[in-house]
Amino acid sequence: MLSLLNRFADAGPEIHLTPNVVFHLGPLVITNAILYGWICSAVIIVTLIVVARRMTIKPKGGLTQFVELITEFIRNMVEGAFEDKKKADKYIPYFLSVFILFLLVNWLGLLPFTGDAFRSTGQPLFRPFTGDLNATFAAAAITMAYVYISSIREAGGFLKYLRHFFVGSPKNPMYFAIGILEMISDASRVISLSLRLFLNVAIGEMIIAVFSYLGHFLAPLTALPFFLIDAFDVALQAYIFVILSVMYLAIAVNHGPEEANDLTKEDVPDRIKLQPERG
């Protein structure tokens, strides 16, 4: 143990928490995370186009079957969250695209040539796209903007959408305070979604780097268990990102303002009268 501590004191694995600038495209700064994100996106788009052309009524194996299984899985998940299946069908393409993007980008970020394998001007040339907080924050902001816009459209307007935060009469100070807290909590979802995805990817990258360093020429063996765990974890994080986004939208759509404000004092006696008498 002392020898390991001495090794870390002398030198250690190079850990990068922030992306490095690779080049400039006019006024735009292109980092290694953005560059690798572009490469991954191009690979994913070409792959899915090829898979789409190979799909037939008769199921096929390999990558085509894998994509079909993912599509069916996300479709069932979204439909299960919404009370109206027709409404759910409108949102399946977006959430399916987000899941496939994050799943494959996260897995491609685990390939050996990311990190310190290739360097440019002394800095890593490629970095996992979701290992950049800017990338995950942008993805979370776009997704939540999509959720908010869809929720407002389904509610029939911005003011009607705001009413679903207030369960009961907003004239009641307690209900009003709870509604304000719900709005603040709702606004913080962008931060929670982005941090959850970023931290899991970044920490997994650090752990693999540490055990690769400890293994020297046995690095593939020492890092393999953590590589497999991280592959499962980043897939799970892609699922969590999507399922939370789906639930945020489903809550607003399933429980509209009319239903949320239905239980007032005036309505309670009428509702009780509608209940069957029990002897």
MODELLER restraints for C-alpha pairs under 7 A, 6 or more apart:
rsr = mdl.restraints
at = mdl.atoms
rsr.add(forms.Gaussian(group=physical.xy_distance, feature=features.Distance(at['CA:13:A'], at['CA:209:A']), mean=6.27, stdev=0.5))
rsr.add(forms.Gaussian(group=physical.xy_distance, feature=features.Distance(at['CA:13:A'], at['CA:210:A']), mean=5.85, stdev=0.5))
rsr.add(forms.Gaussian(group=physical.xy_distance, feature=features.Distance(at['CA:13:A'], at['CA:213:A']), mean=5.84, stdev=0.5))
rsr.add(forms.Gaussian(group=physical.xy_distance, feature=features.Distance(at['CA:15:A'], at['CA:206:A']), mean=6.41, stdev=0.5))
rsr.add(forms.Gaussian(group=physical.xy_distance, feature=features.Distance(at['CA:18:A'], at['CA:132:A']), mean=6.55, stdev=0.5))
rsr.add(forms.Gaussian(group=physical.xy_distance, feature=features.Distance(at['CA:19:A'], at['CA:31:A']), mean=5.95, stdev=0.5))
rsr.add(forms.Gaussian(group=physical.xy_distance, feature=features.Distance(at['CA:19:A'], at['CA:32:A']), mean=6.12, stdev=0.5))
rsr.add(forms.Gaussian(group=physical.xy_distance, feature=features.Distance(at['CA:19:A'], at['CA:33:A']), mean=6.02, stdev=0.5))
rsr.add(forms.Gaussian(group=physical.xy_distance, feature=features.Distance(at['CA:19:A'], at['CA:132:A']), mean=6.31, stdev=0.5))
rsr.add(forms.Gaussian(group=physical.xy_distance, feature=features.Distance(at['CA:20:A'], at['CA:31:A']), mean=5.27, stdev=0.5))
rsr.add(forms.Gaussian(group=physical.xy_distance, feature=features.Distance(at['CA:20:A'], at['CA:32:A']), mean=5.76, stdev=0.5))
rsr.add(forms.Gaussian(group=physical.xy_distance, feature=features.Distance(at['CA:20:A'], at['CA:123:A']), mean=6.63, stdev=0.5))
rsr.add(forms.Gaussian(group=physical.xy_distance, feature=features.Distance(at['CA:21:A'], at['CA:29:A']), mean=6.70, stdev=0.5))
rsr.add(forms.Gaussian(group=physical.xy_distance, feature=features.Distance(at['CA:21:A'], at['CA:30:A']), mean=5.90, stdev=0.5))
rsr.add(forms.Gaussian(group=physical.xy_distance, feature=features.Distance(at['CA:21:A'], at['CA:31:A']), mean=4.17, stdev=0.5))
rsr.add(forms.Gaussian(group=physical.xy_distance, feature=features.Distance(at['CA:21:A'], at['CA:32:A']), mean=6.29, stdev=0.5))
rsr.add(forms.Gaussian(group=physical.xy_distance, feature=features.Distance(at['CA:22:A'], at['CA:30:A']), mean=5.88, stdev=0.5))
rsr.add(forms.Gaussian(group=physical.xy_distance, feature=features.Distance(at['CA:22:A'], at['CA:31:A']), mean=5.13, stdev=0.5))
rsr.add(forms.Gaussian(group=physical.xy_distance, feature=features.Distance(at['CA:22:A'], at['CA:32:A']), mean=5.76, stdev=0.5))
rsr.add(forms.Gaussian(group=physical.xy_distance, feature=features.Distance(at['CA:22:A'], at['CA:120:A']), mean=7.00, stdev=0.5))
rsr.add(forms.Gaussian(group=physical.xy_distance, feature=features.Distance(at['CA:22:A'], at['CA:125:A']), mean=6.81, stdev=0.5))
rsr.add(forms.Gaussian(group=physical.xy_distance, feature=features.Distance(at['CA:23:A'], at['CA:29:A']), mean=6.54, stdev=0.5))
rsr.add(forms.Gaussian(group=physical.xy_distance, feature=features.Distance(at['CA:23:A'], at['CA:30:A']), mean=5.48, stdev=0.5))
rsr.add(forms.Gaussian(group=physical.xy_distance, feature=features.Distance(at['CA:24:A'], at['CA:30:A']), mean=5.61, stdev=0.5))
rsr.add(forms.Gaussian(group=physical.xy_distance, feature=features.Distance(at['CA:32:A'], at['CA:125:A']), mean=5.40, stdev=0.5))
rsr.add(forms.Gaussian(group=physical.xy_distance, feature=features.Distance(at['CA:32:A'], at['CA:126:A']), mean=4.81, stdev=0.5))
rsr.add(forms.Gaussian(group=physical.xy_distance, feature=features.Distance(at['CA:32:A'], at['CA:127:A']), mean=5.37, stdev=0.5))
rsr.add(forms.Gaussian(group=physical.xy_distance, feature=features.Distance(at['CA:33:A'], at['CA:126:A']), mean=6.26, stdev=0.5))
rsr.add(forms.Gaussian(group=physical.xy_distance, feature=features.Distance(at['CA:33:A'], at['CA:127:A']), mean=4.66, stdev=0.5))
rsr.add(forms.Gaussian(group=physical.xy_distance, feature=features.Distance(at['CA:33:A'], at['CA:128:A']), mean=5.72, stdev=0.5))
rsr.add(forms.Gaussian(group=physical.xy_distance, feature=features.Distance(at['CA:33:A'], at['CA:129:A']), mean=4.60, stdev=0.5))
rsr.add(forms.Gaussian(group=physical.xy_distance, feature=features.Distance(at['CA:33:A'], at['CA:132:A']), mean=6.42, stdev=0.5))
rsr.add(forms.Gaussian(group=physical.xy_distance, feature=features.Distance(at['CA:34:A'], at['CA:129:A']), mean=6.32, stdev=0.5))
rsr.add(forms.Gaussian(group=physical.xy_distance, feature=features.Distance(at['CA:35:A'], at['CA:126:A']), mean=6.98, stdev=0.5))
rsr.add(forms.Gaussian(group=physical.xy_distance, feature=features.Distance(at['CA:36:A'], at['CA:126:A']), mean=5.49, stdev=0.5))
rsr.add(forms.Gaussian(group=physical.xy_distance, feature=features.Distance(at['CA:36:A'], at['CA:127:A']), mean=6.27, stdev=0.5))
rsr.add(forms.Gaussian(group=physical.xy_distance, feature=features.Distance(at['CA:36:A'], at['CA:128:A']), mean=6.70, stdev=0.5))
rsr.add(forms.Gaussian(group=physical.xy_distance, feature=features.Distance(at['CA:36:A'], at['CA:129:A']), mean=6.26, stdev=0.5))
rsr.add(forms.Gaussian(group=physical.xy_distance, feature=features.Distance(at['CA:37:A'], at['CA:129:A']), mean=5.00, stdev=0.5))
rsr.add(forms.Gaussian(group=physical.xy_distance, feature=features.Distance(at['CA:40:A'], at['CA:105:A']), mean=6.15, stdev=0.5))
rsr.add(forms.Gaussian(group=physical.xy_distance, feature=features.Distance(at['CA:51:A'], at['CA:64:A']), mean=5.49, stdev=0.5))
rsr.add(forms.Gaussian(group=physical.xy_distance, feature=features.Distance(at['CA:55:A'], at['CA:64:A']), mean=6.74, stdev=0.5))
rsr.add(forms.Gaussian(group=physical.xy_distance, feature=features.Distance(at['CA:59:A'], at['CA:65:A']), mean=6.88, stdev=0.5))
rsr.add(forms.Gaussian(group=physical.xy_distance, feature=features.Distance(at['CA:71:A'], at['CA:96:A']), mean=6.65, stdev=0.5))
rsr.add(forms.Gaussian(group=physical.xy_distance, feature=features.Distance(at['CA:74:A'], at['CA:96:A']), mean=6.05, stdev=0.5))
rsr.add(forms.Gaussian(group=physical.xy_distance, feature=features.Distance(at['CA:75:A'], at['CA:92:A']), mean=6.05, stdev=0.5))
rsr.add(forms.Gaussian(group=physical.xy_distance, feature=features.Distance(at['CA:78:A'], at['CA:88:A']), mean=6.14, stdev=0.5))
rsr.add(forms.Gaussian(group=physical.xy_distance, feature=features.Distance(at['CA:78:A'], at['CA:92:A']), mean=6.46, stdev=0.5))
rsr.add(forms.Gaussian(group=physical.xy_distance, feature=features.Distance(at['CA:78:A'], at['CA:246:A']), mean=6.61, stdev=0.5))
rsr.add(forms.Gaussian(group=physical.xy_distance, feature=features.Distance(at['CA:79:A'], at['CA:85:A']), mean=5.66, stdev=0.5))
rsr.add(forms.Gaussian(group=physical.xy_distance, feature=features.Distance(at['CA:79:A'], at['CA:88:A']), mean=5.31, stdev=0.5))
rsr.add(forms.Gaussian(group=physical.xy_distance, feature=features.Distance(at['CA:81:A'], at['CA:247:A']), mean=6.56, stdev=0.5))
rsr.add(forms.Gaussian(group=physical.xy_distance, feature=features.Distance(at['CA:81:A'], at['CA:250:A']), mean=6.05, stdev=0.5))
rsr.add(forms.Gaussian(group=physical.xy_distance, feature=features.Distance(at['CA:82:A'], at['CA:88:A']), mean=5.88, stdev=0.5))
rsr.add(forms.Gaussian(group=physical.xy_distance, feature=features.Distance(at['CA:82:A'], at['CA:250:A']), mean=5.59, stdev=0.5))
rsr.add(forms.Gaussian(group=physical.xy_distance, feature=features.Distance(at['CA:82:A'], at['CA:254:A']), mean=6.50, stdev=0.5))
rsr.add(forms.Gaussian(group=physical.xy_distance, feature=features.Distance(at['CA:83:A'], at['CA:254:A']), mean=6.27, stdev=0.5))
rsr.add(forms.Gaussian(group=physical.xy_distance, feature=features.Distance(at['CA:95:A'], at['CA:242:A']), mean=6.39, stdev=0.5))
rsr.add(forms.Gaussian(group=physical.xy_distance, feature=features.Distance(at['CA:99:A'], at['CA:238:A']), mean=5.89, stdev=0.5))
rsr.add(forms.Gaussian(group=physical.xy_distance, feature=features.Distance(at['CA:99:A'], at['CA:239:A']), mean=6.56, stdev=0.5))
rsr.add(forms.Gaussian(group=physical.xy_distance, feature=features.Distance(at['CA:99:A'], at['CA:242:A']), mean=6.21, stdev=0.5))
rsr.add(forms.Gaussian(group=physical.xy_distance, feature=features.Distance(at['CA:102:A'], at['CA:238:A']), mean=5.49, stdev=0.5))
rsr.add(forms.Gaussian(group=physical.xy_distance, feature=features.Distance(at['CA:103:A'], at['CA:235:A']), mean=5.41, stdev=0.5))
rsr.add(forms.Gaussian(group=physical.xy_distance, feature=features.Distance(at['CA:103:A'], at['CA:238:A']), mean=5.57, stdev=0.5))
rsr.add(forms.Gaussian(group=physical.xy_distance, feature=features.Distance(at['CA:105:A'], at['CA:129:A']), mean=6.97, stdev=0.5))
rsr.add(forms.Gaussian(group=physical.xy_distance, feature=features.Distance(at['CA:106:A'], at['CA:130:A']), mean=6.71, stdev=0.5))
rsr.add(forms.Gaussian(group=physical.xy_distance, feature=features.Distance(at['CA:106:A'], at['CA:234:A']), mean=5.95, stdev=0.5))
rsr.add(forms.Gaussian(group=physical.xy_distance, feature=features.Distance(at['CA:107:A'], at['CA:231:A']), mean=6.36, stdev=0.5))
rsr.add(forms.Gaussian(group=physical.xy_distance, feature=features.Distance(at['CA:109:A'], at['CA:128:A']), mean=4.36, stdev=0.5))
rsr.add(forms.Gaussian(group=physical.xy_distance, feature=features.Distance(at['CA:114:A'], at['CA:126:A']), mean=5.01, stdev=0.5))
rsr.add(forms.Gaussian(group=physical.xy_distance, feature=features.Distance(at['CA:114:A'], at['CA:127:A']), mean=5.50, stdev=0.5))
rsr.add(forms.Gaussian(group=physical.xy_distance, feature=features.Distance(at['CA:114:A'], at['CA:128:A']), mean=6.88, stdev=0.5))
rsr.add(forms.Gaussian(group=physical.xy_distance, feature=features.Distance(at['CA:115:A'], at['CA:124:A']), mean=5.52, stdev=0.5))
rsr.add(forms.Gaussian(group=physical.xy_distance, feature=features.Distance(at['CA:115:A'], at['CA:126:A']), mean=5.84, stdev=0.5))
rsr.add(forms.Gaussian(group=physical.xy_distance, feature=features.Distance(at['CA:115:A'], at['CA:127:A']), mean=5.48, stdev=0.5))
rsr.add(forms.Gaussian(group=physical.xy_distance, feature=features.Distance(at['CA:116:A'], at['CA:124:A']), mean=5.06, stdev=0.5))
rsr.add(forms.Gaussian(group=physical.xy_distance, feature=features.Distance(at['CA:118:A'], at['CA:124:A']), mean=5.90, stdev=0.5))
rsr.add(forms.Gaussian(group=physical.xy_distance, feature=features.Distance(at['CA:118:A'], at['CA:125:A']), mean=5.54, stdev=0.5))
rsr.add(forms.Gaussian(group=physical.xy_distance, feature=features.Distance(at['CA:119:A'], at['CA:125:A']), mean=4.84, stdev=0.5))
rsr.add(forms.Gaussian(group=physical.xy_distance, feature=features.Distance(at['CA:129:A'], at['CA:135:A']), mean=6.64, stdev=0.5))
rsr.add(forms.Gaussian(group=physical.xy_distance, feature=features.Distance(at['CA:130:A'], at['CA:136:A']), mean=5.80, stdev=0.5))
rsr.add(forms.Gaussian(group=physical.xy_distance, feature=features.Distance(at['CA:130:A'], at['CA:198:A']), mean=5.87, stdev=0.5))
rsr.add(forms.Gaussian(group=physical.xy_distance, feature=features.Distance(at['CA:130:A'], at['CA:201:A']), mean=6.60, stdev=0.5))
rsr.add(forms.Gaussian(group=physical.xy_distance, feature=features.Distance(at['CA:131:A'], at['CA:198:A']), mean=5.47, stdev=0.5))
rsr.add(forms.Gaussian(group=physical.xy_distance, feature=features.Distance(at['CA:131:A'], at['CA:201:A']), mean=5.51, stdev=0.5))
rsr.add(forms.Gaussian(group=physical.xy_distance, feature=features.Distance(at['CA:131:A'], at['CA:202:A']), mean=5.12, stdev=0.5))
rsr.add(forms.Gaussian(group=physical.xy_distance, feature=features.Distance(at['CA:132:A'], at['CA:198:A']), mean=6.56, stdev=0.5))
rsr.add(forms.Gaussian(group=physical.xy_distance, feature=features.Distance(at['CA:133:A'], at['CA:194:A']), mean=6.99, stdev=0.5))
rsr.add(forms.Gaussian(group=physical.xy_distance, feature=features.Distance(at['CA:133:A'], at['CA:198:A']), mean=5.68, stdev=0.5))
rsr.add(forms.Gaussian(group=physical.xy_distance, feature=features.Distance(at['CA:136:A'], at['CA:194:A']), mean=4.76, stdev=0.5))
rsr.add(forms.Gaussian(group=physical.xy_distance, feature=features.Distance(at['CA:136:A'], at['CA:197:A']), mean=6.75, stdev=0.5))
rsr.add(forms.Gaussian(group=physical.xy_distance, feature=features.Distance(at['CA:136:A'], at['CA:198:A']), mean=6.18, stdev=0.5))
rsr.add(forms.Gaussian(group=physical.xy_distance, feature=features.Distance(at['CA:137:A'], at['CA:190:A']), mean=6.96, stdev=0.5))
rsr.add(forms.Gaussian(group=physical.xy_distance, feature=features.Distance(at['CA:137:A'], at['CA:191:A']), mean=6.99, stdev=0.5))
rsr.add(forms.Gaussian(group=physical.xy_distance, feature=features.Distance(at['CA:137:A'], at['CA:194:A']), mean=4.71, stdev=0.5))
rsr.add(forms.Gaussian(group=physical.xy_distance, feature=features.Distance(at['CA:140:A'], at['CA:190:A']), mean=5.29, stdev=0.5))
rsr.add(forms.Gaussian(group=physical.xy_distance, feature=features.Distance(at['CA:140:A'], at['CA:193:A']), mean=5.96, stdev=0.5))
rsr.add(forms.Gaussian(group=physical.xy_distance, feature=features.Distance(at['CA:140:A'], at['CA:194:A']), mean=5.57, stdev=0.5))
rsr.add(forms.Gaussian(group=physical.xy_distance, feature=features.Distance(at['CA:141:A'], at['CA:190:A']), mean=5.66, stdev=0.5))
rsr.add(forms.Gaussian(group=physical.xy_distance, feature=features.Distance(at['CA:144:A'], at['CA:190:A']), mean=6.61, stdev=0.5))
rsr.add(forms.Gaussian(group=physical.xy_distance, feature=features.Distance(at['CA:147:A'], at['CA:249:A']), mean=5.43, stdev=0.5))
rsr.add(forms.Gaussian(group=physical.xy_distance, feature=features.Distance(at['CA:151:A'], at['CA:161:A']), mean=6.91, stdev=0.5))
rsr.add(forms.Gaussian(group=physical.xy_distance, feature=features.Distance(at['CA:151:A'], at['CA:249:A']), mean=6.30, stdev=0.5))
rsr.add(forms.Gaussian(group=physical.xy_distance, feature=features.Distance(at['CA:151:A'], at['CA:252:A']), mean=5.88, stdev=0.5))
rsr.add(forms.Gaussian(group=physical.xy_distance, feature=features.Distance(at['CA:151:A'], at['CA:253:A']), mean=6.12, stdev=0.5))
rsr.add(forms.Gaussian(group=physical.xy_distance, feature=features.Distance(at['CA:152:A'], at['CA:158:A']), mean=5.40, stdev=0.5))
rsr.add(forms.Gaussian(group=physical.xy_distance, feature=features.Distance(at['CA:152:A'], at['CA:161:A']), mean=5.39, stdev=0.5))
rsr.add(forms.Gaussian(group=physical.xy_distance, feature=features.Distance(at['CA:154:A'], at['CA:253:A']), mean=6.28, stdev=0.5))
rsr.add(forms.Gaussian(group=physical.xy_distance, feature=features.Distance(at['CA:155:A'], at['CA:161:A']), mean=5.34, stdev=0.5))
rsr.add(forms.Gaussian(group=physical.xy_distance, feature=features.Distance(at['CA:155:A'], at['CA:256:A']), mean=6.19, stdev=0.5))
rsr.add(forms.Gaussian(group=physical.xy_distance, feature=features.Distance(at['CA:160:A'], at['CA:257:A']), mean=6.09, stdev=0.5))
rsr.add(forms.Gaussian(group=physical.xy_distance, feature=features.Distance(at['CA:161:A'], at['CA:257:A']), mean=6.68, stdev=0.5))
rsr.add(forms.Gaussian(group=physical.xy_distance, feature=features.Distance(at['CA:163:A'], at['CA:257:A']), mean=5.45, stdev=0.5))
rsr.add(forms.Gaussian(group=physical.xy_distance, feature=features.Distance(at['CA:164:A'], at['CA:256:A']), mean=6.17, stdev=0.5))
rsr.add(forms.Gaussian(group=physical.xy_distance, feature=features.Distance(at['CA:164:A'], at['CA:257:A']), mean=4.74, stdev=0.5))
rsr.add(forms.Gaussian(group=physical.xy_distance, feature=features.Distance(at['CA:164:A'], at['CA:260:A']), mean=5.84, stdev=0.5))
rsr.add(forms.Gaussian(group=physical.xy_distance, feature=features.Distance(at['CA:165:A'], at['CA:179:A']), mean=4.97, stdev=0.5))
rsr.add(forms.Gaussian(group=physical.xy_distance, feature=features.Distance(at['CA:165:A'], at['CA:182:A']), mean=6.22, stdev=0.5))
rsr.add(forms.Gaussian(group=physical.xy_distance, feature=features.Distance(at['CA:165:A'], at['CA:183:A']), mean=6.71, stdev=0.5))
rsr.add(forms.Gaussian(group=physical.xy_distance, feature=features.Distance(at['CA:166:A'], at['CA:175:A']), mean=6.21, stdev=0.5))
rsr.add(forms.Gaussian(group=physical.xy_distance, feature=features.Distance(at['CA:166:A'], at['CA:176:A']), mean=6.49, stdev=0.5))
rsr.add(forms.Gaussian(group=physical.xy_distance, feature=features.Distance(at['CA:166:A'], at['CA:179:A']), mean=4.68, stdev=0.5))
rsr.add(forms.Gaussian(group=physical.xy_distance, feature=features.Distance(at['CA:167:A'], at['CA:175:A']), mean=6.65, stdev=0.5))
rsr.add(forms.Gaussian(group=physical.xy_distance, feature=features.Distance(at['CA:167:A'], at['CA:260:A']), mean=5.55, stdev=0.5))
rsr.add(forms.Gaussian(group=physical.xy_distance, feature=features.Distance(at['CA:167:A'], at['CA:261:A']), mean=5.76, stdev=0.5))
rsr.add(forms.Gaussian(group=physical.xy_distance, feature=features.Distance(at['CA:168:A'], at['CA:175:A']), mean=6.36, stdev=0.5))
rsr.add(forms.Gaussian(group=physical.xy_distance, feature=features.Distance(at['CA:168:A'], at['CA:261:A']), mean=5.30, stdev=0.5))
rsr.add(forms.Gaussian(group=physical.xy_distance, feature=features.Distance(at['CA:168:A'], at['CA:263:A']), mean=6.68, stdev=0.5))
rsr.add(forms.Gaussian(group=physical.xy_distance, feature=features.Distance(at['CA:168:A'], at['CA:264:A']), mean=6.33, stdev=0.5))
rsr.add(forms.Gaussian(group=physical.xy_distance, feature=features.Distance(at['CA:169:A'], at['CA:175:A']), mean=6.70, stdev=0.5))
rsr.add(forms.Gaussian(group=physical.xy_distance, feature=features.Distance(at['CA:170:A'], at['CA:176:A']), mean=4.88, stdev=0.5))
rsr.add(forms.Gaussian(group=physical.xy_distance, feature=features.Distance(at['CA:193:A'], at['CA:241:A']), mean=6.39, stdev=0.5))
rsr.add(forms.Gaussian(group=physical.xy_distance, feature=features.Distance(at['CA:197:A'], at['CA:237:A']), mean=6.04, stdev=0.5))
rsr.add(forms.Gaussian(group=physical.xy_distance, feature=features.Distance(at['CA:201:A'], at['CA:234:A']), mean=6.45, stdev=0.5))
rsr.add(forms.Gaussian(group=physical.xy_distance, feature=features.Distance(at['CA:204:A'], at['CA:230:A']), mean=5.74, stdev=0.5))
rsr.add(forms.Gaussian(group=physical.xy_distance, feature=features.Distance(at['CA:208:A'], at['CA:223:A']), mean=5.58, stdev=0.5))
rsr.add(forms.Gaussian(group=physical.xy_distance, feature=features.Distance(at['CA:208:A'], at['CA:226:A']), mean=6.13, stdev=0.5))
rsr.add(forms.Gaussian(group=physical.xy_distance, feature=features.Distance(at['CA:208:A'], at['CA:227:A']), mean=6.43, stdev=0.5))
rsr.add(forms.Gaussian(group=physical.xy_distance, feature=features.Distance(at['CA:211:A'], at['CA:219:A']), mean=6.96, stdev=0.5))
rsr.add(forms.Gaussian(group=physical.xy_distance, feature=features.Distance(at['CA:211:A'], at['CA:222:A']), mean=5.88, stdev=0.5))
rsr.add(forms.Gaussian(group=physical.xy_distance, feature=features.Distance(at['CA:211:A'], at['CA:223:A']), mean=5.29, stdev=0.5))
rsr.add(forms.Gaussian(group=physical.xy_distance, feature=features.Distance(at['CA:212:A'], at['CA:219:A']), mean=4.36, stdev=0.5))
rsr.add(forms.Gaussian(group=physical.xy_distance, feature=features.Distance(at['CA:212:A'], at['CA:220:A']), mean=6.94, stdev=0.5))
rsr.add(forms.Gaussian(group=physical.xy_distance, feature=features.Distance(at['CA:212:A'], at['CA:222:A']), mean=6.31, stdev=0.5))
rsr.add(forms.Gaussian(group=physical.xy_distance, feature=features.Distance(at['CA:212:A'], at['CA:223:A']), mean=5.31, stdev=0.5))
rsr.add(forms.Gaussian(group=physical.xy_distance, feature=features.Distance(at['CA:213:A'], at['CA:219:A']), mean=6.75, stdev=0.5))
rsr.add(forms.Gaussian(group=physical.xy_distance, feature=features.Distance(at['CA:215:A'], at['CA:222:A']), mean=5.59, stdev=0.5))
